[in-house]
Amino acid sequence: MRRPLLAGALALGLVALATVVRADDPTASTLPFALRDVGIDRHIGGQLPLELPLVDEQGRTVHLRDYFGSRPVIVMPVYYRCPMLCPIALEGLARSLKVLAFGAKTDYELVVFSFNPDEGPADARKKKADALEYYDGHRFGDRGWHFLTADRQTIAALTHALGFRYTYDQAKGQFVHASTLVLATPDGKIARYLYTTEPAPKDLRLALIEASAGKLGTLADQVLLYCYHYDAASGRYTLLTMRLLRIGAAVTVLGLALMIGLLLRQERRGARERARVLEGLS
């Protein structure tokens, strides 16, 4: 049992390394040969090709634009027969989405697509059912969850737009790839990347709020966005201590101002009451 576990841990570590290496990064030449063409090129602000034709899990021809228009979209490249990384990533995403207050179809759309042109609707249906088990699909349903396949031309266009680079290992008969979530705006522009097999619910929530252009979230979420900074290199949100201190200082000053105002008001009221008492005595 130890050898498979060690091999899996090593593979995950190599994939995690590849997620942060860009094609123009000078360190790319130091990676193992199989990983030199693997990674994520960040295209934040780039427009996704919404006219691309795909096939959904029911075998129907759809277009990418069908899932855009009014809500932010989570786009996830995987391949459904992946023996290790993709199932882990889909499970992690499902667990994180489960704890969010946001709901699929009402607040966001999830588009998972396979970059393996040999996979079809049956593969998509099976992987969707597996992922929904972790999301508790029996309770929440599958509205807003879309598992798609496509031909080579469409896959090439979509992965290029996402900056998602992968390669095929002929010897092992597997794709070598990284793991990422791409958060897109309702009009199809790339807003954020999250590089992890299980995104922190906080990161996922903030990324959805930013991708929604302010349509999601509460006032408290806007305060969180002010206190947290998106780190494009790590694909995570980090706490900005200085901004947090500024908010604390502002709240303290406001509290003091309110307290002083109340004290002055009570003092004036007391002065008026004393004046009335004096008038009555005279």
Secondary structure as a PSIPRED ss2 file (coil, helix, strand):
# PSIPRED VFORMAT (PSIPRED V4.0)

   1 M C   1.000  0.000  0.000
   2 R H   0.000  1.000  0.000
   3 R H   0.000  1.000  0.000
   4 P H   0.000  1.000  0.000
   5 L H   0.000  1.000  0.000
   6 L H   0.000  1.000  0.000
   7 A H   0.000  1.000  0.000
   8 G H   0.000  1.000  0.000
   9 A H   0.000  1.000  0.000
  10 L H   0.000  1.000  0.000
  11 A H   0.000  1.000  0.000
  12 L H   0.000  1.000  0.000
  13 G H   0.000  1.000  0.000
  14 L H   0.000  1.000  0.000
  15 V H   0.000  1.000  0.000
  16 A H   0.000  1.000  0.000
  17 L H   0.000  1.000  0.000
  18 A H   0.000  1.000  0.000
  19 T H   0.000  1.000  0.000
  20 V C   1.000  0.000  0.000
  21 V C   1.000  0.000  0.000
  22 R C   1.000  0.000  0.000
  23 A C   1.000  0.000  0.000
  24 D C   1.000  0.000  0.000
  25 D C   1.000  0.000  0.000
  26 P H   0.000  1.000  0.000
  27 T H   0.000  1.000  0.000
  28 A H   0.000  1.000  0.000
  29 S H   0.000  1.000  0.000
  30 T H   0.000  1.000  0.000
  31 L C   1.000  0.000  0.000
  32 P C   1.000  0.000  0.000
  33 F H   0.000  1.000  0.000
  34 A H   0.000  1.000  0.000
  35 L H   0.000  1.000  0.000
  36 R C   1.000  0.000  0.000
  37 D C   1.000  0.000  0.000
  38 V C   1.000  0.000  0.000
  39 G E   0.000  0.000  1.000
  40 I E   0.000  0.000  1.000
  41 D C   1.000  0.000  0.000
  42 R C   1.000  0.000  0.000
  43 H C   1.000  0.000  0.000
  44 I C   1.000  0.000  0.000
  45 G C   1.000  0.000  0.000
  46 G C   1.000  0.000  0.000
  47 Q E   0.000  0.000  1.000
  48 L C   1.000  0.000  0.000
  49 P C   1.000  0.000  0.000
  50 L C   1.000  0.000  0.000
  51 E C   1.000  0.000  0.000
  52 L C   1.000  0.000  0.000
  53 P E   0.000  0.000  1.000
  54 L E   0.000  0.000  1.000
  55 V E   0.000  0.000  1.000
  56 D C   1.000  0.000  0.000
  57 E C   1.000  0.000  0.000
  58 Q C   1.000  0.000  0.000
  59 G C   1.000  0.000  0.000
  60 R C   1.000  0.000  0.000
  61 T E   0.000  0.000  1.000
  62 V E   0.000  0.000  1.000
  63 H E   0.000  0.000  1.000
  64 L H   0.000  1.000  0.000
  65 R H   0.000  1.000  0.000
  66 D H   0.000  1.000  0.000
  67 Y H   0.000  1.000  0.000
  68 F C   1.000  0.000  0.000
  69 G C   1.000  0.000  0.000
  70 S C   1.000  0.000  0.000
  71 R C   1.000  0.000  0.000
  72 P C   1.000  0.000  0.000
  73 V E   0.000  0.000  1.000
  74 I E   0.000  0.000  1.000
  75 V E   0.000  0.000  1.000
  76 M E   0.000  0.000  1.000
  77 P E   0.000  0.000  1.000
  78 V E   0.000  0.000  1.000
  79 Y C   1.000  0.000  0.000
  80 Y C   1.000  0.000  0.000
  81 R C   1.000  0.000  0.000
  82 C C   1.000  0.000  0.000
  83 P C   1.000  0.000  0.000
  84 M C   1.000  0.000  0.000
  85 L H   0.000  1.000  0.000
  86 C H   0.000  1.000  0.000
  87 P H   0.000  1.000  0.000
  88 I H   0.000  1.000  0.000
  89 A H   0.000  1.000  0.000
  90 L H   0.000  1.000  0.000
  91 E H   0.000  1.000  0.000
  92 G H   0.000  1.000  0.000
  93 L H   0.000  1.000  0.000
  94 A H   0.000  1.000  0.000
  95 R H   0.000  1.000  0.000
  96 S H   0.000  1.000  0.000
  97 L H   0.000  1.000  0.000
  98 K H   0.000  1.000  0.000
  99 V H   0.000  1.000  0.000
 100 L C   1.000  0.000  0.000
 101 A C   1.000  0.000  0.000
 102 F C   1.000  0.000  0.000
 103 G C   1.000  0.000  0.000
 104 A E   0.000  0.000  1.000
 105 K C   1.000  0.000  0.000
 106 T C   1.000  0.000  0.000
 107 D C   1.000  0.000  0.000
 108 Y E   0.000  0.000  1.000
 109 E E   0.000  0.000  1.000
 110 L E   0.000  0.000  1.000
 111 V E   0.000  0.000  1.000
 112 V E   0.000  0.000  1.000
 113 F E   0.000  0.000  1.000
 114 S E   0.000  0.000  1.000
 115 F C   1.000  0.000  0.000
 116 N C   1.000  0.000  0.000
 117 P C   1.000  0.000  0.000
 118 D C   1.000  0.000  0.000
 119 E C   1.000  0.000  0.000
 120 G C   1.000  0.000  0.000
 121 P H   0.000  1.000  0.000
 122 A H   0.000  1.000  0.000
 123 D H   0.000  1.000  0.000
 124 A H   0.000  1.000  0.000
 125 R H   0.000  1.000  0.000
 126 K H   0.000  1.000  0.000
 127 K H   0.000  1.000  0.000
 128 K H   0.000  1.000  0.000
 129 A H   0.000  1.000  0.000
 130 D H   0.000  1.000  0.000
 131 A H   0.000  1.000  0.000
 132 L H   0.000  1.000  0.000
 133 E H   0.000  1.000  0.000
 134 Y H   0.000  1.000  0.000
 135 Y H   0.000  1.000  0.000
 136 D C   1.000  0.000  0.000
 137 G H   0.000  1.000  0.000
 138 H H   0.000  1.000  0.000
 139 R H   0.000  1.000  0.000
 140 F H   0.000  1.000  0.000
 141 G C   1.000  0.000  0.000
 142 D C   1.000  0.000  0.000
 143 R C   1.000  0.000  0.000
 144 G C   1.000  0.000  0.000
 145 W E   0.000  0.000  1.000
 146 H E   0.000  0.000  1.000
 147 F E   0.000  0.000  1.000
 148 L E   0.000  0.000  1.000
 149 T E   0.000  0.000  1.000
 150 A C   1.000  0.000  0.000
 151 D C   1.000  0.000  0.000
 152 R H   0.000  1.000  0.000
 153 Q H   0.000  1.000  0.000
 154 T H   0.000  1.000  0.000
 155 I H   0.000  1.000  0.000
 156 A H   0.000  1.000  0.000
 157 A H   0.000  1.000  0.000
 158 L H   0.000  1.000  0.000
 159 T H   0.000  1.000  0.000
 160 H H   0.000  1.000  0.000
 161 A H   0.000  1.000  0.000
 162 L H   0.000  1.000  0.000
 163 G C   1.000  0.000  0.000
 164 F E   0.000  0.000  1.000
 165 R E   0.000  0.000  1.000
 166 Y C   1.000  0.000  0.000
 167 T E   0.000  0.000  1.000
 168 Y E   0.000  0.000  1.000
 169 D E   0.000  0.000  1.000
 170 Q C   1.000  0.000  0.000
 171 A C   1.000  0.000  0.000
 172 K C   1.000  0.000  0.000
 173 G C   1.000  0.000  0.000
 174 Q E   0.000  0.000  1.000
 175 F E   0.000  0.000  1.000
 176 V E   0.000  0.000  1.000
 177 H C   1.000  0.000  0.000
 178 A C   1.000  0.000  0.000
 179 S C   1.000  0.000  0.000
 180 T C   1.000  0.000  0.000
 181 L E   0.000  0.000  1.000
 182 V E   0.000  0.000  1.000
 183 L E   0.000  0.000  1.000
 184 A E   0.000  0.000  1.000
 185 T C   1.000  0.000  0.000
 186 P C   1.000  0.000  0.000
 187 D C   1.000  0.000  0.000
 188 G C   1.000  0.000  0.000
 189 K E   0.000  0.000  1.000
 190 I E   0.000  0.000  1.000
 191 A E   0.000  0.000  1.000
 192 R E   0.000  0.000  1.000
 193 Y E   0.000  0.000  1.000
 194 L E   0.000  0.000  1.000
 195 Y C   1.000  0.000  0.000
 196 T C   1.000  0.000  0.000
 197 T C   1.000  0.000  0.000
 198 E C   1.000  0.000  0.000
 199 P C   1.000  0.000  0.000
 200 A C   1.000  0.000  0.000
 201 P H   0.000  1.000  0.000
 202 K H   0.000  1.000  0.000
 203 D H   0.000  1.000  0.000
 204 L H   0.000  1.000  0.000
 205 R H   0.000  1.000  0.000
 206 L H   0.000  1.000  0.000
 207 A H   0.000  1.000  0.000
 208 L H   0.000  1.000  0.000
 209 I H   0.000  1.000  0.000
 210 E H   0.000  1.000  0.000
 211 A H   0.000  1.000  0.000
 212 S C   1.000  0.000  0.000
 213 A C   1.000  0.000  0.000
 214 G C   1.000  0.000  0.000
 215 K C   1.000  0.000  0.000
 216 L C   1.000  0.000  0.000
 217 G C   1.000  0.000  0.000
 218 T C   1.000  0.000  0.000
 219 L H   0.000  1.000  0.000
 220 A H   0.000  1.000  0.000
 221 D H   0.000  1.000  0.000
 222 Q H   0.000  1.000  0.000
 223 V H   0.000  1.000  0.000
 224 L H   0.000  1.000  0.000
 225 L H   0.000  1.000  0.000
 226 Y H   0.000  1.000  0.000
 227 C H   0.000  1.000  0.000
 228 Y E   0.000  0.000  1.000
 229 H E   0.000  0.000  1.000
 230 Y E   0.000  0.000  1.000
 231 D E   0.000  0.000  1.000
 232 A C   1.000  0.000  0.000
 233 A C   1.000  0.000  0.000
 234 S C   1.000  0.000  0.000
 235 G C   1.000  0.000  0.000
 236 R E   0.000  0.000  1.000
 237 Y E   0.000  0.000  1.000
 238 T E   0.000  0.000  1.000
 239 L E   0.000  0.000  1.000
 240 L C   1.000  0.000  0.000
 241 T H   0.000  1.000  0.000
 242 M H   0.000  1.000  0.000
 243 R H   0.000  1.000  0.000
 244 L H   0.000  1.000  0.000
 245 L H   0.000  1.000  0.000
 246 R H   0.000  1.000  0.000
 247 I H   0.000  1.000  0.000
 248 G H   0.000  1.000  0.000
 249 A H   0.000  1.000  0.000
 250 A H   0.000  1.000  0.000
 251 V H   0.000  1.000  0.000
 252 T H   0.000  1.000  0.000
 253 V H   0.000  1.000  0.000
 254 L H   0.000  1.000  0.000
 255 G H   0.000  1.000  0.000
 256 L H   0.000  1.000  0.000
 257 A H   0.000  1.000  0.000
 258 L H   0.000  1.000  0.000
 259 M H   0.000  1.000  0.000
 260 I H   0.000  1.000  0.000
 261 G H   0.000  1.000  0.000
 262 L H   0.000  1.000  0.000
 263 L H   0.000  1.000  0.000
 264 L H   0.000  1.000  0.000
 265 R H   0.000  1.000  0.000
 266 Q H   0.000  1.000  0.000
 267 E H   0.000  1.000  0.000
 268 R H   0.000  1.000  0.000
 269 R H   0.000  1.000  0.000
 270 G H   0.000  1.000  0.000
 271 A H   0.000  1.000  0.000
 272 R H   0.000  1.000  0.000
 273 E H   0.000  1.000  0.000
 274 R H   0.000  1.000  0.000
 275 A H   0.000  1.000  0.000
 276 R H   0.000  1.000  0.000
 277 V H   0.000  1.000  0.000
 278 L H   0.000  1.000  0.000
 279 E H   0.000  1.000  0.000
 280 G H   0.000  1.000  0.000
 281 L H   0.000  1.000  0.000
 282 S C   1.000  0.000  0.000
